[in-house]
Amino acid sequence: MNMAYINKYQSDGYRRDELIRIIEHSVEKLTLAEFEALYYDMSTKSYIND
């Protein structure tokens, strides 16, 4: 395996960016009701602060 790939994959910043892309892609597929439920759940757990 390429050492540059290993170092890049192990980077916290790279992993964070990858997780954000995965989450964004998943959120785009949600229905309005699912999206509202997710918002409610995240706001009650203080992940979202309006």
N, CA, C and O atoms as CSV, one atom per row, in Angstrom:
chain,resi,resn,atom,element,x,y,z
A,1,MET,N,N,0.840,-1.184,0.000
A,1,MET,CA,C,0.000,0.000,0.000
A,1,MET,C,C,0.885,1.246,0.000
A,1,MET,O,O,1.944,1.271,0.626
A,2,ASN,N,N,0.446,2.246,-0.690
A,2,ASN,CA,C,1.179,3.498,-0.825
A,2,ASN,C,C,1.226,4.229,0.522
A,2,ASN,O,O,0.186,4.445,1.143
A,3,MET,N,N,2.416,4.607,0.971
A,3,MET,CA,C,2.576,5.266,2.261
A,3,MET,C,C,1.841,6.608,2.305
A,3,MET,O,O,1.292,6.973,3.344
A,4,ALA,N,N,1.824,7.348,1.188
A,4,ALA,CA,C,1.119,8.633,1.154
A,4,ALA,C,C,-0.367,8.415,1.404
A,4,ALA,O,O,-1.003,9.212,2.093
A,5,TYR,N,N,-0.921,7.349,0.852
A,5,TYR,CA,C,-2.340,7.038,1.058
A,5,TYR,C,C,-2.595,6.736,2.533
A,5,TYR,O,O,-3.579,7.216,3.095
A,6,ILE,N,N,-1.738,5.960,3.159
A,6,ILE,CA,C,-1.909,5.609,4.572
A,6,ILE,C,C,-1.876,6.873,5.432
A,6,ILE,O,O,-2.734,7.064,6.294
A,7,ASN,N,N,-0.883,7.735,5.195
A,7,ASN,CA,C,-0.784,8.964,5.978
A,7,ASN,C,C,-1.978,9.870,5.747
A,7,ASN,O,O,-2.485,10.479,6.689
A,8,LYS,N,N,-2.434,9.966,4.502
A,8,LYS,CA,C,-3.580,10.810,4.193
A,8,LYS,C,C,-4.828,10.260,4.862
A,8,LYS,O,O,-5.620,11.022,5.417
A,9,TYR,N,N,-5.012,8.958,4.817
A,9,TYR,CA,C,-6.207,8.357,5.397
A,9,TYR,C,C,-6.212,8.494,6.915
A,9,TYR,O,O,-7.273,8.639,7.523
A,10,GLN,N,N,-5.056,8.448,7.516
A,10,GLN,CA,C,-4.980,8.529,8.969
A,10,GLN,C,C,-5.101,9.965,9.489
A,10,GLN,O,O,-5.260,10.177,10.691
A,11,SER,N,N,-5.030,10.928,8.609
A,11,SER,CA,C,-5.147,12.321,9.009
A,11,SER,C,C,-6.536,12.604,9.575
A,11,SER,O,O,-7.546,12.270,8.957
A,12,ASP,N,N,-6.579,13.223,10.754
A,12,ASP,CA,C,-7.864,13.568,11.359
A,12,ASP,C,C,-8.674,14.487,10.457
A,12,ASP,O,O,-9.887,14.323,10.327
A,13,GLY,N,N,-8.011,15.449,9.837
A,13,GLY,CA,C,-8.705,16.378,8.949
A,13,GLY,C,C,-9.309,15.669,7.751
A,13,GLY,O,O,-10.437,15.959,7.352
A,14,TYR,N,N,-8.563,14.747,7.185
A,14,TYR,CA,C,-9.068,13.998,6.036
A,14,TYR,C,C,-10.254,13.142,6.442
A,14,TYR,O,O,-11.261,13.108,5.734
A,15,ARG,N,N,-10.156,12.453,7.564
A,15,ARG,CA,C,-11.250,11.594,8.034
A,15,ARG,C,C,-12.494,12.418,8.333
A,15,ARG,O,O,-13.609,11.998,8.025
A,16,ARG,N,N,-12.303,13.598,8.936
A,16,ARG,CA,C,-13.430,14.485,9.230
A,16,ARG,C,C,-14.120,14.905,7.936
A,16,ARG,O,O,-15.346,14.856,7.840
A,17,ASP,N,N,-13.340,15.315,6.949
A,17,ASP,CA,C,-13.902,15.721,5.657
A,17,ASP,C,C,-14.655,14.582,4.991
A,17,ASP,O,O,-15.714,14.789,4.399
A,18,GLU,N,N,-14.105,13.380,5.090
A,18,GLU,CA,C,-14.766,12.206,4.504
A,18,GLU,C,C,-16.100,11.933,5.186
A,18,GLU,O,O,-17.092,11.639,4.519
A,19,LEU,N,N,-16.126,12.030,6.501
A,19,LEU,CA,C,-17.369,11.810,7.238
A,19,LEU,C,C,-18.407,12.874,6.897
A,19,LEU,O,O,-19.590,12.558,6.770
A,20,ILE,N,N,-17.990,14.110,6.748
A,20,ILE,CA,C,-18.906,15.185,6.361
A,20,ILE,C,C,-19.509,14.895,4.997
A,20,ILE,O,O,-20.715,15.063,4.812
A,21,ARG,N,N,-18.691,14.457,4.028
A,21,ARG,CA,C,-19.205,14.124,2.693
A,21,ARG,C,C,-20.233,12.993,2.763
A,21,ARG,O,O,-21.267,13.053,2.098
A,22,ILE,N,N,-19.955,11.975,3.556
A,22,ILE,CA,C,-20.875,10.845,3.692
A,22,ILE,C,C,-22.196,11.306,4.304
A,22,ILE,O,O,-23.270,10.942,3.825
A,23,ILE,N,N,-22.111,12.101,5.355
A,23,ILE,CA,C,-23.315,12.593,6.022
A,23,ILE,C,C,-24.113,13.496,5.089
A,23,ILE,O,O,-25.335,13.369,5.011
A,24,GLU,N,N,-23.444,14.410,4.377
A,24,GLU,CA,C,-24.142,15.294,3.431
A,24,GLU,C,C,-24.876,14.485,2.377
A,24,GLU,O,O,-26.025,14.782,2.053
A,25,HIS,N,N,-24.229,13.477,1.846
A,25,HIS,CA,C,-24.835,12.638,0.814
A,25,HIS,C,C,-26.076,11.927,1.366
A,25,HIS,O,O,-27.091,11.818,0.678
A,26,SER,N,N,-25.991,11.454,2.589
A,26,SER,CA,C,-27.115,10.758,3.209
A,26,SER,C,C,-28.270,11.705,3.506
A,26,SER,O,O,-29.431,11.354,3.291
A,27,VAL,N,N,-27.966,12.895,3.995
A,27,VAL,CA,C,-28.988,13.872,4.342
A,27,VAL,C,C,-29.764,14.315,3.094
A,27,VAL,O,O,-30.969,14.557,3.161
A,28,GLU,N,N,-29.079,14.416,1.982
A,28,GLU,CA,C,-29.737,14.827,0.742
A,28,GLU,C,C,-30.844,13.871,0.328
A,28,GLU,O,O,-31.750,14.262,-0.408
A,29,LYS,N,N,-30.789,12.624,0.785
A,29,LYS,CA,C,-31.773,11.613,0.404
A,29,LYS,C,C,-32.974,11.552,1.351
A,29,LYS,O,O,-33.946,10.853,1.063
A,30,LEU,N,N,-32.922,12.267,2.465
A,30,LEU,CA,C,-33.993,12.204,3.451
A,30,LEU,C,C,-35.263,12.905,2.964
A,30,LEU,O,O,-35.204,13.889,2.226
A,31,THR,N,N,-36.401,12.380,3.391
A,31,THR,CA,C,-37.664,13.075,3.150
A,31,THR,C,C,-37.736,14.236,4.144
A,31,THR,O,O,-36.931,14.315,5.071
A,32,LEU,N,N,-38.692,15.124,3.948
A,32,LEU,CA,C,-38.851,16.254,4.858
A,32,LEU,C,C,-39.127,15.754,6.277
A,32,LEU,O,O,-38.551,16.270,7.235
A,33,ALA,N,N,-39.994,14.766,6.418
A,33,ALA,CA,C,-40.318,14.233,7.744
A,33,ALA,C,C,-39.079,13.632,8.409
A,33,ALA,O,O,-38.852,13.841,9.601
A,34,GLU,N,N,-38.289,12.898,7.656
A,34,GLU,CA,C,-37.057,12.318,8.204
A,34,GLU,C,C,-36.066,13.403,8.593
A,34,GLU,O,O,-35.400,13.314,9.624
A,35,PHE,N,N,-35.978,14.427,7.755
A,35,PHE,CA,C,-35.063,15.529,8.012
A,35,PHE,C,C,-35.474,16.287,9.264
A,35,PHE,O,O,-34.628,16.657,10.078
A,36,GLU,N,N,-36.780,16.519,9.418
A,36,GLU,CA,C,-37.279,17.194,10.612
A,36,GLU,C,C,-37.027,16.351,11.867
A,36,GLU,O,O,-36.676,16.893,12.915
A,37,ALA,N,N,-37.203,15.044,11.768
A,37,ALA,CA,C,-36.942,14.158,12.905
A,37,ALA,C,C,-35.459,14.199,13.281
A,37,ALA,O,O,-35.111,14.231,14.462
A,38,LEU,N,N,-34.600,14.197,12.278
A,38,LEU,CA,C,-33.161,14.288,12.530
A,38,LEU,C,C,-32.827,15.615,13.203
A,38,LEU,O,O,-32.057,15.655,14.162
A,39,TYR,N,N,-33.405,16.689,12.700
A,39,TYR,CA,C,-33.173,18.010,13.289
A,39,TYR,C,C,-33.620,18.038,14.753
A,39,TYR,O,O,-32.903,18.534,15.622
A,40,TYR,N,N,-34.812,17.500,15.013
A,40,TYR,CA,C,-35.330,17.475,16.385
A,40,TYR,C,C,-34.400,16.676,17.288
A,40,TYR,O,O,-34.063,17.121,18.385
A,41,ASP,N,N,-33.989,15.507,16.836
A,41,ASP,CA,C,-33.107,14.656,17.630
A,41,ASP,C,C,-31.782,15.361,17.920
A,41,ASP,O,O,-31.296,15.339,19.051
A,42,MET,N,N,-31.211,15.977,16.908
A,42,MET,CA,C,-29.930,16.656,17.095
A,42,MET,C,C,-30.067,17.888,17.992
A,42,MET,O,O,-29.171,18.183,18.783
A,43,SER,N,N,-31.175,18.600,17.871
A,43,SER,CA,C,-31.352,19.805,18.706
A,43,SER,C,C,-31.605,19.429,20.162
A,43,SER,O,O,-31.154,20.134,21.065
A,44,THR,N,N,-32.324,18.321,20.409
A,44,THR,CA,C,-32.556,17.932,21.802
A,44,THR,C,C,-31.292,17.389,22.466
A,44,THR,O,O,-31.190,17.375,23.693
A,45,LYS,N,N,-30.346,16.951,21.669
A,45,LYS,CA,C,-29.070,16.479,22.204
A,45,LYS,C,C,-28.000,17.577,22.184
A,45,LYS,O,O,-26.824,17.322,22.446
A,46,SER,N,N,-28.427,18.788,21.870
A,46,SER,CA,C,-27.558,19.968,21.830
A,46,SER,C,C,-26.442,19.873,20.800
A,46,SER,O,O,-25.389,20.488,20.969
A,47,TYR,N,N,-26.663,19.096,19.720
A,47,TYR,CA,C,-25.722,19.085,18.611
A,47,TYR,C,C,-25.951,20.294,17.704
A,47,TYR,O,O,-25.068,20.702,16.950
A,48,ILE,N,N,-27.162,20.858,17.797
A,48,ILE,CA,C,-27.514,22.035,17.019
A,48,ILE,C,C,-27.917,23.118,18.007
A,48,ILE,O,O,-28.759,22.898,18.877
A,49,ASN,N,N,-27.321,24.267,17.867
A,49,ASN,CA,C,-27.655,25.404,18.723
A,49,ASN,C,C,-28.118,26.544,17.832
A,49,ASN,O,O,-27.317,27.183,17.149
A,50,ASP,N,N,-29.423,26.790,17.850
A,50,ASP,CA,C,-29.978,27.876,17.013
A,50,ASP,C,C,-29.682,29.216,17.600
A,50,ASP,O,O,-30.070,30.238,17.034
